Amino acid sequence: MLAPVTHISALARIRRRRMLPVPGKVLVRAGQNVAATDVVAEGVLAPEYAVLDVARALGVSPERAAQYTEREPGEALSKGSLIARRGGRSVIAPRDGRVAALSNGQLLLELRSKPFQLLAGIPGTVMEVTADYGVTIEGVGAWVQGIWGNGHINSGPLAVMADGPDDRFGTDKLDPSQRGTVMLGGNCGDRKTLEGAAALQLRGLILASLATPLIPVAARMPYPILVLEGFGKLAMNAAAFKLLSTNAGREIAVDAEPFDRFTGERPEAVIGLPSGGQPPIPLDLENFRVGQRVRLSRAPRPAGVGAIRQLPDGLARFPSGLRAVAAQVEFENGDSLLVPLANIEVIG
């Protein structure tokens, strides 16, 4: 049975395809080193249009409007440019743009819109350029994946504000001396804490868990928020906490793009590290096997980390009456538990 993999690795090679959804312009070249916040491509996702009624503005019939129009389809215009004139009447461009069409006395103006900027997301090297669309980037570093992000990308030095995996993250943790950092916190259930982090101009926030009512609040925050475990009051898994807390002060990139179940891409944090070699690119799916380090995704021990000690044949029967394929998992404190494979993720 294939197992989903949550990547929590002290050293891994990470490959990411960063592509525009529409044709645009690629701004970097193959072989170029990029930071997570570098713009690698840009394009206009949804052009804006304005319809100018030239005939009505000049006081002529639609058939006669063309003879007073001084612009042609495809012609670029700047704000205030003259489009048509008749006597003391005139039509000017309300914004920068391009003449898209002229018909029946009306002019369709494609307005110049601010382009969408595609960020690298991770620190690394541009390995391949796909003309007009984007790039493939590879980086090496420590890597932690989560389950929810609010859509922002940024980077900064990592400030560890959690005393342990089950610590609470409240306003008392918002130290003004840590302005401009990426904070590592525990579970957050206070709206004022998220708003205070914005006032502190944090560059990112990594949480163990987030209270469910705060999801829309977190989505509106201007800085990236990465949730590692889920919603409610969950402790951070020991593997992620140890990895992040031992890298305090290092530059960390937080890509809080939403979890995409179709592509498998997840919100994540990467600490770029120098590497003398080329570690392998981890797999996103693996077969369950004895000895694997795993994380429980559900009760009775959500975010619990242990190792598979046995994979019993056939279906195991649970106290609830459920029969399912299962694994015997031994936790770091020595406890052992029979767990359905559907509730297990491999740590890779």
C-alpha positions as YAML, in Angstrom:
chain: A
units: angstrom
residues:
- id: 1
  name: MET
  ca: [0.00, 0.00, 0.00]
- id: 2
  name: LEU
  ca: [1.34, 3.43, -0.97]
- id: 3
  name: ALA
  ca: [1.99, 5.88, 1.84]
- id: 4
  name: PRO
  ca: [1.77, 9.69, 1.61]
- id: 5
  name: VAL
  ca: [5.04, 11.33, 2.60]
- id: 6
  name: THR
  ca: [5.40, 14.42, 4.78]
- id: 7
  name: HIS
  ca: [8.87, 15.81, 4.20]
- id: 8
  name: ILE
  ca: [10.74, 16.67, 7.39]
- id: 9
  name: SER
  ca: [14.39, 16.42, 6.46]
- id: 10
  name: ALA
  ca: [17.60, 17.94, 7.79]
- id: 11
  name: LEU
  ca: [19.14, 17.82, 4.31]
- id: 12
  name: ALA
  ca: [17.32, 17.23, 1.05]
- id: 13
  name: ARG
  ca: [17.40, 18.27, -2.59]
- id: 14
  name: ILE
  ca: [14.18, 20.06, -3.44]
- id: 15
  name: ARG
  ca: [12.90, 20.61, -6.97]
- id: 16
  name: ARG
  ca: [10.05, 23.00, -7.74]
- id: 17
  name: ARG
  ca: [8.36, 23.97, -11.03]
- id: 18
  name: ARG
  ca: [7.18, 27.57, -10.81]
- id: 19
  name: MET
  ca: [4.84, 28.32, -13.71]
- id: 20
  name: LEU
  ca: [2.50, 31.12, -14.72]
- id: 21
  name: PRO
  ca: [-1.07, 30.04, -15.55]
- id: 22
  name: VAL
  ca: [-0.97, 32.23, -18.69]
- id: 23
  name: PRO
  ca: [1.86, 33.20, -21.07]
- id: 24
  name: GLY
  ca: [4.06, 35.96, -19.72]
- id: 25
  name: LYS
  ca: [7.73, 36.88, -19.42]
- id: 26
  name: VAL
  ca: [10.47, 34.87, -17.69]
- id: 27
  name: LEU
  ca: [12.89, 37.20, -15.90]
- id: 28
  name: VAL
  ca: [15.73, 34.81, -14.97]
- id: 29
  name: ARG
  ca: [18.09, 32.54, -16.88]
- id: 30
  name: ALA
  ca: [19.23, 28.93, -16.47]
- id: 31
  name: GLY
  ca: [22.08, 28.63, -13.97]
- id: 32
  name: GLN
  ca: [21.09, 31.74, -12.05]
- id: 33
  name: ASN
  ca: [20.92, 31.57, -8.25]
- id: 34
  name: VAL
  ca: [17.69, 32.93, -6.78]
- id: 35
  name: ALA
  ca: [16.31, 33.76, -3.35]
- id: 36
  name: ALA
  ca: [12.83, 32.66, -2.34]
- id: 37
  name: THR
  ca: [11.45, 36.18, -2.80]
- id: 38
  name: ASP
  ca: [13.01, 36.82, -6.23]
- id: 39
  name: VAL
  ca: [10.54, 37.39, -9.08]
- id: 40
  name: VAL
  ca: [11.21, 34.70, -11.70]
- id: 41
  name: ALA
  ca: [8.35, 35.48, -14.13]
- id: 42
  name: GLU
  ca: [5.45, 37.87, -14.55]
- id: 43
  name: GLY
  ca: [2.30, 38.09, -16.60]
- id: 44
  name: VAL
  ca: [-1.13, 39.69, -16.70]
- id: 45
  name: LEU
  ca: [-3.62, 37.14, -15.40]
- id: 46
  name: ALA
  ca: [-6.87, 38.98, -16.20]
- id: 47
  name: PRO
  ca: [-6.62, 42.06, -18.45]
- id: 48
  name: GLU
  ca: [-8.99, 44.92, -17.71]
- id: 49
  name: TYR
  ca: [-10.98, 46.58, -20.48]
- id: 50
  name: ALA
  ca: [-12.82, 49.88, -20.90]
- id: 51
  name: VAL
  ca: [-15.40, 50.70, -23.57]
- id: 52
  name: LEU
  ca: [-15.29, 54.30, -24.79]
- id: 53
  name: ASP
  ca: [-18.37, 55.52, -26.69]
- id: 54
  name: VAL
  ca: [-16.57, 57.73, -29.20]
- id: 55
  name: ALA
  ca: [-19.70, 58.48, -31.26]
- id: 56
  name: ARG
  ca: [-21.67, 59.74, -28.27]
- id: 57
  name: ALA
  ca: [-18.77, 61.77, -26.89]
- id: 58
  name: LEU
  ca: [-18.28, 63.55, -30.24]
- id: 59
  name: GLY
  ca: [-21.98, 63.89, -30.96]
- id: 60
  name: VAL
  ca: [-21.91, 61.99, -34.24]
- id: 61
  name: SER
  ca: [-23.46, 58.81, -35.60]
- id: 62
  name: PRO
  ca: [-21.61, 55.52, -35.07]
- id: 63
  name: GLU
  ca: [-20.91, 55.37, -38.82]
- id: 64
  name: ARG
  ca: [-19.13, 58.78, -38.78]
- id: 65
  name: ALA
  ca: [-17.12, 58.21, -35.58]
- id: 66
  name: ALA
  ca: [-14.30, 56.43, -37.39]
- id: 67
  name: GLN
  ca: [-13.37, 59.49, -39.47]
- id: 68
  name: TYR
  ca: [-12.63, 61.47, -36.29]
- id: 69
  name: THR
  ca: [-10.73, 58.69, -34.55]
- id: 70
  name: GLU
  ca: [-6.96, 59.10, -34.64]
- id: 71
  name: ARG
  ca: [-5.97, 55.66, -33.33]
- id: 72
  name: GLU
  ca: [-5.78, 52.17, -34.86]
- id: 73
  name: PRO
  ca: [-6.32, 48.73, -33.29]
- id: 74
  name: GLY
  ca: [-3.13, 47.50, -31.64]
- id: 75
  name: GLU
  ca: [-1.79, 50.98, -30.99]
- id: 76
  name: ALA
  ca: [-0.38, 51.66, -27.52]
- id: 77
  name: LEU
  ca: [-1.72, 54.62, -25.56]
- id: 78
  name: SER
  ca: [-0.62, 56.45, -22.46]
- id: 79
  name: LYS
  ca: [-2.96, 58.10, -19.98]
- id: 80
  name: GLY
  ca: [-4.27, 61.38, -21.43]
- id: 81
  name: SER
  ca: [-3.45, 60.47, -25.05]
- id: 82
  name: LEU
  ca: [-5.84, 61.87, -27.62]
- id: 83
  name: ILE
  ca: [-8.07, 59.19, -29.17]
- id: 84
  name: ALA
  ca: [-10.57, 61.22, -31.20]
- id: 85
  name: ARG
  ca: [-11.45, 64.88, -31.80]
- id: 86
  name: ARG
  ca: [-14.25, 66.85, -33.43]
- id: 87
  name: GLY
  ca: [-14.32, 70.58, -33.00]
- id: 88
  name: GLY
  ca: [-14.15, 71.38, -29.30]
- id: 89
  name: ARG
  ca: [-14.98, 67.82, -28.29]
- id: 90
  name: SER
  ca: [-12.37, 65.13, -27.66]
- id: 91
  name: VAL
  ca: [-11.91, 61.62, -26.29]
- id: 92
  name: ILE
  ca: [-8.77, 60.82, -24.29]
- id: 93
  name: ALA
  ca: [-7.36, 57.59, -22.79]
- id: 94
  name: PRO
  ca: [-8.32, 57.27, -19.10]
- id: 95
  name: ARG
  ca: [-5.32, 55.02, -18.39]
- id: 96
  name: ASP
  ca: [-2.29, 53.50, -20.11]
- id: 97
  name: GLY
  ca: [-3.29, 50.72, -22.44]
- id: 98
  name: ARG
  ca: [-3.77, 49.48, -25.98]
- id: 99
  name: VAL
  ca: [-6.51, 49.86, -28.56]
- id: 100
  name: ALA
  ca: [-8.05, 46.38, -28.73]
- id: 101
  name: ALA
  ca: [-10.86, 47.07, -31.21]
- id: 102
  name: LEU
  ca: [-12.87, 49.83, -32.87]
- id: 103
  name: SER
  ca: [-16.39, 49.09, -34.06]
- id: 104
  name: ASN
  ca: [-19.76, 50.75, -34.44]
- id: 105
  name: GLY
  ca: [-18.60, 54.03, -32.94]
- id: 106
  name: GLN
  ca: [-17.11, 52.44, -29.82]
- id: 107
  name: LEU
  ca: [-13.48, 51.82, -28.91]
- id: 108
  name: LEU
  ca: [-12.40, 48.89, -26.73]
- id: 109
  name: LEU
  ca: [-9.34, 49.83, -24.69]
- id: 110
  name: GLU
  ca: [-7.24, 47.10, -23.05]
- id: 111
  name: LEU
  ca: [-5.92, 48.75, -19.91]
- id: 112
  name: ARG
  ca: [-2.41, 48.21, -18.72]
- id: 113
  name: SER
  ca: [-2.73, 46.14, -15.54]
- id: 114
  name: LYS
  ca: [-0.14, 45.48, -12.89]
- id: 115
  name: PRO
  ca: [1.37, 42.11, -13.78]
- id: 116
  name: PHE
  ca: [1.20, 39.13, -11.44]
- id: 117
  name: GLN
  ca: [4.69, 38.41, -10.13]
- id: 118
  name: LEU
  ca: [5.70, 34.77, -9.69]
- id: 119
  name: LEU
  ca: [8.19, 34.31, -6.85]
- id: 120
  name: ALA
  ca: [10.84, 31.58, -6.69]
- id: 121
  name: GLY
  ca: [9.41, 30.21, -3.43]
- id: 122
  name: ILE
  ca: [12.63, 28.43, -2.43]
- id: 123
  name: PRO
  ca: [16.29, 29.46, -2.48]
- id: 124
  name: GLY
  ca: [18.20, 27.60, -5.17]
- id: 125
  name: THR
  ca: [19.40, 27.51, -8.76]
- id: 126
  name: VAL
  ca: [17.33, 27.83, -11.93]
- id: 127
  name: MET
  ca: [17.83, 24.47, -13.66]
- id: 128
  name: GLU
  ca: [15.47, 24.95, -16.60]
- id: 129
  name: VAL
  ca: [13.51, 27.76, -18.24]
- id: 130
  name: THR
  ca: [10.16, 27.13, -19.93]
- id: 131
  name: ALA
  ca: [9.77, 30.01, -22.38]
- id: 132
  name: ASP
  ca: [6.91, 32.41, -21.56]
- id: 133
  name: TYR
  ca: [5.77, 30.39, -18.54]
- id: 134
  name: GLY
  ca: [8.33, 29.82, -15.81]
- id: 135
  name: VAL
  ca: [11.23, 27.85, -14.41]
- id: 136
  name: THR
  ca: [12.36, 24.74, -12.58]
- id: 137
  name: ILE
  ca: [14.38, 25.49, -9.45]
- id: 138
  name: GLU
  ca: [16.52, 23.17, -7.35]
- id: 139
  name: GLY
  ca: [17.75, 23.90, -3.86]
- id: 140
  name: VAL
  ca: [19.43, 22.02, -1.02]
- id: 141
  name: GLY
  ca: [18.52, 22.51, 2.60]
- id: 142
  name: ALA
  ca: [16.49, 21.58, 5.64]
- id: 143
  name: TRP
  ca: [12.85, 21.08, 4.67]
- id: 144
  name: VAL
  ca: [9.57, 20.97, 6.59]
- id: 145
  name: GLN
  ca: [6.12, 20.61, 5.03]
- id: 146
  name: GLY
  ca: [2.78, 21.62, 6.53]
- id: 147
  name: ILE
  ca: [-0.90, 21.23, 5.74]
- id: 148
  name: TRP
  ca: [-2.21, 24.80, 5.40]
- id: 149
  name: GLY
  ca: [-0.90, 28.13, 4.18]
- id: 150
  name: ASN
  ca: [-2.40, 31.54, 3.56]
- id: 151
  name: GLY
  ca: [-0.86, 32.05, 0.11]
- id: 152
  name: HIS
  ca: [2.11, 34.33, 0.86]
- id: 153
  name: ILE
  ca: [5.86, 33.86, 0.38]
- id: 154
  name: ASN
  ca: [8.67, 35.54, 2.31]
- id: 155
  name: SER
  ca: [11.91, 34.81, 4.12]
- id: 156
  name: GLY
  ca: [13.89, 36.01, 7.10]
- id: 157
  name: PRO
  ca: [15.95, 34.84, 10.08]
- id: 158
  name: LEU
  ca: [14.21, 32.17, 12.16]
- id: 159
  name: ALA
  ca: [13.22, 33.23, 15.69]
- id: 160
  name: VAL
  ca: [12.18, 30.32, 17.92]
- id: 161
  name: MET
  ca: [9.45, 31.60, 20.23]
- id: 162
  name: ALA
  ca: [8.09, 28.20, 21.32]
- id: 163
  name: ASP
  ca: [9.49, 26.56, 24.46]
- id: 164
  name: GLY
  ca: [8.30, 23.14, 23.34]
- id: 165
  name: PRO
  ca: [6.16, 21.30, 20.76]
- id: 166
  name: ASP
  ca: [2.95, 21.91, 22.75]
- id: 167
  name: ASP
  ca: [3.61, 25.55, 23.65]
- id: 168
  name: ARG
  ca: [0.94, 28.22, 23.21]
- id: 169
  name: PHE
  ca: [1.65, 31.15, 20.88]
- id: 170
  name: GLY
  ca: [0.11, 34.36, 22.27]
- id: 171
  name: THR
  ca: [0.76, 38.09, 22.30]
- id: 172
  name: ASP
  ca: [3.38, 37.60, 25.04]
- id: 173
  name: LYS
  ca: [5.59, 35.94, 22.44]
- id: 174
  name: LEU
  ca: [5.63, 39.01, 20.16]
- id: 175
  name: ASP
  ca: [8.98, 40.45, 21.16]
- id: 176
  name: PRO
  ca: [9.60, 43.81, 19.38]
- id: 177
  name: SER
  ca: [13.28, 42.92, 19.09]
- id: 178
  name: GLN
  ca: [12.28, 40.14, 16.68]
- id: 179
  name: ARG
  ca: [10.74, 42.53, 14.13]
- id: 180
  name: GLY
  ca: [11.37, 41.28, 10.58]
- id: 181
  name: THR
  ca: [11.93, 37.66, 11.55]
- id: 182
  name: VAL
  ca: [10.10, 34.43, 10.78]
- id: 183
  name: MET
  ca: [8.71, 33.22, 14.11]
- id: 184
  name: LEU
  ca: [8.28, 29.61, 15.15]
- id: 185
  name: GLY
  ca: [5.31, 29.32, 17.50]
- id: 186
  name: GLY
  ca: [3.11, 26.62, 18.97]
- id: 187
  name: ASN
  ca: [-0.69, 26.53, 18.83]
- id: 188
  name: CYS
  ca: [-2.47, 29.84, 18.27]
- id: 189
  name: GLY
  ca: [-6.03, 30.61, 19.30]
- id: 190
  name: ASP
  ca: [-5.95, 34.40, 19.63]
- id: 191
  name: ARG
  ca: [-6.89, 36.85, 16.86]
- id: 192
  name: LYS
  ca: [-4.90, 39.65, 18.51]
- id: 193
  name: THR
  ca: [-1.73, 37.57, 18.21]
- id: 194
  name: LEU
  ca: [-2.06, 37.33, 14.42]
- id: 195
  name: GLU
  ca: [-2.85, 41.03, 14.14]
- id: 196
  name: GLY
  ca: [0.02, 41.91, 16.47]
- id: 197
  name: ALA
  ca: [2.40, 39.89, 14.30]
- id: 198
  name: ALA
  ca: [1.32, 42.01, 11.32]
- id: 199
  name: ALA
  ca: [1.99, 45.21, 13.29]
- id: 200
  name: LEU
  ca: [5.41, 43.80, 14.18]
- id: 201
  name: GLN
  ca: [6.04, 43.35, 10.44]
- id: 202
  name: LEU
  ca: [6.94, 39.70, 10.76]
- id: 203
  name: ARG
  ca: [8.18, 38.09, 7.57]
- id: 204
  name: GLY
  ca: [6.47, 34.83, 8.42]
- id: 205
  name: LEU
  ca: [4.88, 32.68, 11.10]
- id: 206
  name: ILE
  ca: [5.16, 28.90, 11.49]
- id: 207
  name: LEU
  ca: [2.58, 27.39, 13.83]
- id: 208
  name: ALA
  ca: [1.89, 23.93, 15.15]
- id: 209
  name: SER
  ca: [-1.87, 24.50, 14.89]
- id: 210
  name: LEU
  ca: [-4.46, 27.22, 14.50]
- id: 211
  name: ALA
  ca: [-7.90, 27.61, 16.05]
- id: 212
  name: THR
  ca: [-10.51, 26.92, 13.35]
- id: 213
  name: PRO
  ca: [-12.35, 30.28, 13.74]
- id: 214
  name: LEU
  ca: [-9.06, 32.06, 12.96]
- id: 215
  name: ILE
  ca: [-8.69, 30.59, 9.45]
- id: 216
  name: PRO
  ca: [-10.31, 33.60, 7.68]
- id: 217
  name: VAL
  ca: [-8.27, 35.98, 9.86]
- id: 218
  name: ALA
  ca: [-5.03, 34.20, 8.99]
- id: 219
  name: ALA
  ca: [-5.96, 34.23, 5.30]
- id: 220
  name: ARG
  ca: [-6.12, 38.05, 5.39]
- id: 221
  name: MET
  ca: [-2.75, 38.58, 7.06]
- id: 222
  name: PRO
  ca: [-0.06, 40.20, 4.84]
- id: 223
  name: TYR
  ca: [2.70, 37.80, 5.92]
- id: 224
  name: PRO
  ca: [2.96, 34.04, 5.25]
- id: 225
  name: ILE
  ca: [1.41, 31.73, 7.85]
- id: 226
  name: LEU
  ca: [2.33, 28.05, 7.69]
- id: 227
  name: VAL
  ca: [0.37, 25.55, 9.83]
- id: 228
  name: LEU
  ca: [2.20, 22.25, 10.29]
- id: 229
  name: GLU
  ca: [-0.30, 19.96, 12.04]
- id: 230
  name: GLY
  ca: [-3.88, 21.13, 11.62]
- id: 231
  name: PHE
  ca: [-6.67, 23.06, 13.29]
- id: 232
  name: GLY
  ca: [-7.67, 23.14, 16.92]
- id: 233
  name: LYS
  ca: [-5.10, 22.75, 19.67]
- id: 234
  name: LEU
  ca: [-2.47, 20.32, 18.41]
- id: 235
  name: ALA
  ca: [1.15, 20.00, 19.45]
- id: 236
  name: MET
  ca: [3.88, 20.17, 16.83]
- id: 237
  name: ASN
  ca: [5.34, 16.80, 15.90]
- id: 238
  name: ALA
  ca: [8.66, 16.25, 17.62]
- id: 239
  name: ALA
  ca: [10.62, 15.78, 14.38]
- id: 240
  name: ALA
  ca: [9.59, 19.17, 12.95]
- id: 241
  name: PHE
  ca: [10.11, 20.99, 16.25]
- id: 242
  name: LYS
  ca: [13.60, 19.57, 16.72]
- id: 243
  name: LEU
  ca: [14.63, 20.38, 13.15]
- id: 244
  name: LEU
  ca: [13.36, 23.97, 13.25]
- id: 245
  name: SER
  ca: [14.35, 24.85, 16.80]
- id: 246
  name: THR
  ca: [17.96, 23.75, 16.20]
- id: 247
  name: ASN
  ca: [18.22, 26.13, 13.25]
- id: 248
  name: ALA
  ca: [17.38, 29.34, 15.10]
- id: 249
  name: GLY
  ca: [18.94, 32.40, 13.49]
- id: 250
  name: ARG
  ca: [19.29, 30.85, 10.04]
- id: 251
  name: GLU
  ca: [17.55, 32.34, 7.02]
- id: 252
  name: ILE
  ca: [14.33, 30.43, 6.37]
- id: 253
  name: ALA
  ca: [12.02, 30.72, 3.36]
- id: 254
  name: VAL
  ca: [8.30, 30.19, 3.99]
- id: 255
  name: ASP
  ca: [6.18, 29.27, 0.98]
- id: 256
  name: ALA
  ca: [2.65, 29.26, 2.37]
- id: 257
  name: GLU
  ca: [0.97, 28.45, -0.93]
- id: 258
  name: PRO
  ca: [-2.24, 26.43, -0.32]
- id: 259
  name: PHE
  ca: [-2.13, 22.62, -0.30]
- id: 260
  name: ASP
  ca: [-2.98, 21.41, -3.82]
- id: 261
  name: ARG
  ca: [-4.29, 17.83, -3.67]
- id: 262
  name: PHE
  ca: [-4.13, 17.47, -7.45]
- id: 263
  name: THR
  ca: [-0.43, 18.32, -7.84]
- id: 264
  name: GLY
  ca: [0.63, 17.20, -4.35]
- id: 265
  name: GLU
  ca: [2.32, 20.56, -3.67]
- id: 266
  name: ARG
  ca: [2.14, 21.59, -0.02]
- id: 267
  name: PRO
  ca: [2.98, 24.68, 2.00]
- id: 268
  name: GLU
  ca: [6.54, 24.39, 3.24]
- id: 269
  name: ALA
  ca: [9.57, 26.01, 4.81]
- id: 270
  name: VAL
  ca: [13.14, 25.63, 3.54]
- id: 271
  name: ILE
  ca: [16.42, 26.57, 5.21]
- id: 272
  name: GLY
  ca: [19.01, 26.80, 2.44]
- id: 273
  name: LEU
  ca: [22.20, 24.97, 3.37]
- id: 274
  name: PRO
  ca: [25.52, 24.47, 1.58]
- id: 275
  name: SER
  ca: [26.06, 20.91, 0.40]
- id: 276
  name: GLY
  ca: [29.23, 19.29, -0.82]
- id: 277
  name: GLY
  ca: [27.25, 16.66, -2.72]
- id: 278
  name: GLN
  ca: [23.84, 16.13, -4.28]
- id: 279
  name: PRO
  ca: [21.42, 14.44, -1.90]
- id: 280
  name: PRO
  ca: [18.61, 12.55, -3.65]
- id: 281
  name: ILE
  ca: [15.23, 14.16, -4.32]
- id: 282
  name: PRO
  ca: [12.82, 12.48, -1.86]
- id: 283
  name: LEU
  ca: [9.75, 10.67, -3.17]
- id: 284
  name: ASP
  ca: [6.25, 11.98, -2.45]
- id: 285
  name: LEU
  ca: [4.86, 8.42, -2.20]
- id: 286
  name: GLU
  ca: [6.45, 5.30, -0.76]
- id: 287
  name: ASN
  ca: [5.38, 1.76, 0.12]
- id: 288
  name: PHE
  ca: [4.90, 1.10, 3.83]
- id: 289
  name: ARG
  ca: [7.70, -0.99, 5.33]
- id: 290
  name: VAL
  ca: [9.03, -1.98, 8.72]
- id: 291
  name: GLY
  ca: [11.47, 0.55, 10.17]
- id: 292
  name: GLN
  ca: [9.98, 3.62, 8.53]
- id: 293
  name: ARG
  ca: [9.68, 6.75, 10.61]
- id: 294
  name: VAL
  ca: [6.04, 7.84, 10.58]
- id: 295
  name: ARG
  ca: [3.67, 10.50, 11.83]
- id: 296
  name: LEU
  ca: [0.07, 9.94, 12.87]
- id: 297
  name: SER
  ca: [-2.39, 12.27, 11.18]
- id: 298
  name: ARG
  ca: [-5.43, 11.50, 13.37]
- id: 299
  name: ALA
  ca: [-6.51, 10.34, 16.82]
- id: 300
  name: PRO
  ca: [-5.65, 8.72, 19.15]
- id: 301
  name: ARG
  ca: [-2.25, 10.45, 18.92]
- id: 302
  name: PRO
  ca: [-2.34, 13.18, 16.23]
- id: 303
  name: ALA
  ca: [1.14, 14.41, 15.25]
- id: 304
  name: GLY
  ca: [2.70, 11.54, 17.20]
- id: 305
  name: VAL
  ca: [6.03, 10.39, 15.73]
- id: 306
  name: GLY
  ca: [7.28, 6.82, 15.86]
- id: 307
  name: ALA
  ca: [8.51, 3.90, 13.77]
- id: 308
  name: ILE
  ca: [6.71, 0.97, 12.15]
- id: 309
  name: ARG
  ca: [7.69, -2.22, 14.00]
- id: 310
  name: GLN
  ca: [5.27, -4.65, 12.37]
- id: 311
  name: LEU
  ca: [2.88, -4.83, 9.39]
- id: 312
  name: PRO
  ca: [0.38, -7.58, 10.27]
- id: 313
  name: ASP
  ca: [-1.07, -9.65, 7.43]
- id: 314
  name: GLY
  ca: [-4.71, -9.17, 6.52]
- id: 315
  name: LEU
  ca: [-7.13, -6.85, 8.29]
- id: 316
  name: ALA
  ca: [-6.75, -5.85, 11.93]
- id: 317
  name: ARG
  ca: [-9.82, -5.45, 14.13]
- id: 318
  name: PHE
  ca: [-10.13, -2.31, 16.27]
- id: 319
  name: PRO
  ca: [-12.24, -1.71, 19.42]
- id: 320
  name: SER
  ca: [-14.70, 0.34, 17.34]
- id: 321
  name: GLY
  ca: [-15.43, -2.74, 15.22]
- id: 322
  name: LEU
  ca: [-13.58, -1.32, 12.23]
- id: 323
  name: ARG
  ca: [-11.42, -3.76, 10.27]
- id: 324
  name: ALA
  ca: [-8.53, -2.19, 8.36]
- id: 325
  name: VAL
  ca: [-4.98, -2.73, 7.13]
- id: 326
  name: ALA
  ca: [-2.79, -1.57, 10.01]
- id: 327
  name: ALA
  ca: [0.72, -1.16, 11.37]
- id: 328
  name: GLN
  ca: [2.19, -1.59, 14.83]
- id: 329
  name: VAL
  ca: [3.85, 1.76, 15.61]
- id: 330
  name: GLU
  ca: [6.35, 2.26, 18.42]
- id: 331
  name: PHE
  ca: [6.62, 5.84, 19.67]
- id: 332
  name: GLU
  ca: [9.68, 7.63, 20.97]
- id: 333
  name: ASN
  ca: [8.58, 7.17, 24.59]
- id: 334
  name: GLY
  ca: [8.40, 3.39, 24.13]
- id: 335
  name: ASP
  ca: [4.60, 3.13, 23.79]
- id: 336
  name: SER
  ca: [3.27, 0.87, 21.04]
- id: 337
  name: LEU
  ca: [-0.04, 1.22, 19.20]
- id: 338
  name: LEU
  ca: [-1.86, -0.55, 16.38]
- id: 339
  name: VAL
  ca: [-2.85, 2.14, 13.86]
- id: 340
  name: PRO
  ca: [-4.79, 1.98, 10.55]
- id: 341
  name: LEU
  ca: [-2.47, 2.73, 7.63]
- id: 342
  name: ALA
  ca: [-4.96, 5.37, 6.48]
- id: 343
  name: ASN
  ca: [-4.00, 7.39, 9.57]
- id: 344
  name: ILE
  ca: [-0.25, 7.26, 8.95]
- id: 345
  name: GLU
  ca: [2.10, 9.46, 6.95]
- id: 346
  name: VAL
  ca: [5.72, 8.57, 6.28]
- id: 347
  name: ILE
  ca: [8.31, 11.15, 7.34]
- id: 348
  name: GLY
  ca: [10.75, 11.51, 4.46]
...
